[in-house]
C-alpha cells in the first residue's frame, strides 16, 4: 500500500521549492529569449539595410548621390527596428570604375556589433557582451543605364 501522508516538517516546502526553481530557471531562460530577440532584431535590421542601401545606390544619378541615398536608406532600415546605424558600419564598393557603370555590380556591407541588453556593469569584460553582425548584398547596375551624370 502507498503511504501518501505528509509529515509536519514537509509542509509548505513545495511553495519554497517552486519559487526558488522558478526564479533560478525562469529568469535566465527569459533573459536568453530576450537577448536572442534583441540580436535577431539587429540581424533583421542589417539585412534590410544592405538590401535597401544597394537599391538606393544603383538608382542614383552619381556615386556621390548614391552614397547619400544609400546611407539614408540604411538608417531608415535600422530606424524601423529601433536601432541607430553605427558610424562607419556601412561600406559600399563598386566592381568597376567609374562607379555605376552599366553592367557592373555594387557590393554593400554592414558590419557592427550588437550589445547584449541589461547586463550588469560587473559582467562587462568578464563575459562577451557584443555580438558581431555582418550582412552583405550585391546589386547589379542596369546594363541599359544611360549616362546620367
C-alpha positions in Angstrom: 0.0 0.0 0.0 1.2 3.5 -0.9 1.6 5.9 2.0 0.7 9.5 1.0 0.9 11.1 4.4 2.9 14.3 4.8 5.0 14.9 7.9 4.8 18.2 9.7 8.4 19.1 8.6 7.5 18.8 4.9 4.5 21.2 4.9 5.0 24.4 2.8 8.3 23.3 1.3 6.7 22.9 -2.2 6.0 26.6 -2.4 9.5 27.5 -1.5 11.0 25.0 -3.9 8.7 26.3 -6.7 9.8 29.9 -6.1 13.5 29.0 -5.9 13.4 26.8 -9.0 11.1 29.2 -10.8 13.4 32.2 -10.3 16.5 30.1 -10.8 15.3 28.7 -14.1 12.7 31.1 -15.4 14.8 34.3 -15.1 17.8 33.1 -17.1 15.5 31.5 -19.7 13.6 34.7 -20.1 16.9 36.7 -20.4 18.2 34.3 -23.0 15.0 34.7 -25.0 15.0 38.5 -24.8 18.7 38.7 -25.7 18.2 36.4 -28.7 15.3 38.6 -29.8 17.4 41.7 -29.5 20.2 40.2 -31.5 17.8 38.9 -34.1 16.3 42.4 -34.5 19.8 43.6 -35.2 20.3 40.9 -37.8 17.0 41.8 -39.5 17.9 45.5 -39.5 21.3 44.7 -41.1 19.8 42.5 -43.8 17.1 45.0 -44.6 19.6 47.9 -44.6 22.0 46.4 -47.1 19.2 45.5 -49.5 17.7 48.9 -49.4 21.0 50.7 -49.5 22.1 48.8 -52.6 18.8 49.5 -54.3 19.1 53.2 -53.5 22.7 53.4 -54.6 22.3 51.8 -58.1 19.3 54.0 -58.9 21.2 57.2 -58.2 22.5 59.6 -60.9 26.0 59.8 -59.5 28.2 58.0 -56.9 28.0 60.9 -54.6 24.2 61.0 -54.7 24.3 57.2 -54.4 26.3 57.2 -51.2 24.0 59.8 -49.6 20.9 57.8 -50.7 22.3 54.5 -49.5 23.2 55.9 -46.1 19.7 57.4 -45.7 18.1 54.1 -46.8 20.3 52.1 -44.3 19.5 54.5 -41.5 15.8 54.2 -42.2 16.0 50.4 -42.2 17.7 50.5 -38.8 15.2 53.0 -37.5 12.4 50.6 -38.4 13.9 48.2 -35.8 14.5 50.9 -33.2 18.3 50.8 -33.7 20.7 53.5 -34.7 23.0 52.8 -37.6 26.5 52.6 -36.1 29.0 55.0 -37.5 31.2 53.5 -40.2 29.2 50.3 -40.3 28.1 50.8 -43.9 30.6 50.2 -46.7 29.9 50.3 -50.4 32.3 49.1 -53.1 31.9 49.1 -56.9 33.2 46.3 -59.1 34.4 48.7 -61.8 35.4 52.3 -62.1 33.7 54.6 -62.7 31.2 53.5 -60.2 27.7 52.9 -61.5 29.0 51.8 -64.9 26.3 49.8 -66.9 26.7 46.1 -66.2 28.9 46.5 -63.1 27.9 45.5 -59.6 27.8 47.3 -56.3 28.5 45.5 -53.0 27.0 46.8 -49.8 28.1 45.6 -46.4 27.0 46.4 -42.9 29.3 45.2 -40.1 28.8 46.1 -36.5 28.5 44.6 -33.0 25.1 44.4 -31.2 25.3 44.7 -27.5 23.5 42.3 -25.2 20.8 44.1 -23.2 20.6 44.7 -19.5 23.9 43.2 -18.4 25.3 44.5 -15.1 28.4 46.6 -15.2 30.3 43.9 -13.2 29.8 41.5 -16.1 31.1 43.8 -18.8 34.6 42.5 -19.7 34.0 39.2 -17.9 31.6 37.8 -20.5 31.2 38.6 -24.2 28.8 41.5 -24.3 28.9 42.3 -28.1 27.7 40.0 -30.8 29.2 40.6 -34.3 26.7 41.1 -37.1 27.6 41.2 -40.8 25.2 41.5 -43.8 26.2 41.8 -47.4 24.2 42.4 -50.6 25.4 42.6 -54.3 23.2 44.6 -56.7 23.8 44.8 -60.4 23.8 48.1 -62.2 21.3 48.1 -65.0 23.0 47.2 -68.3 20.9 49.6 -70.2 21.6 52.5 -67.9 22.3 55.7 -69.8 24.9 58.3 -68.8 23.0 60.2 -66.1 25.9 62.2 -64.6 
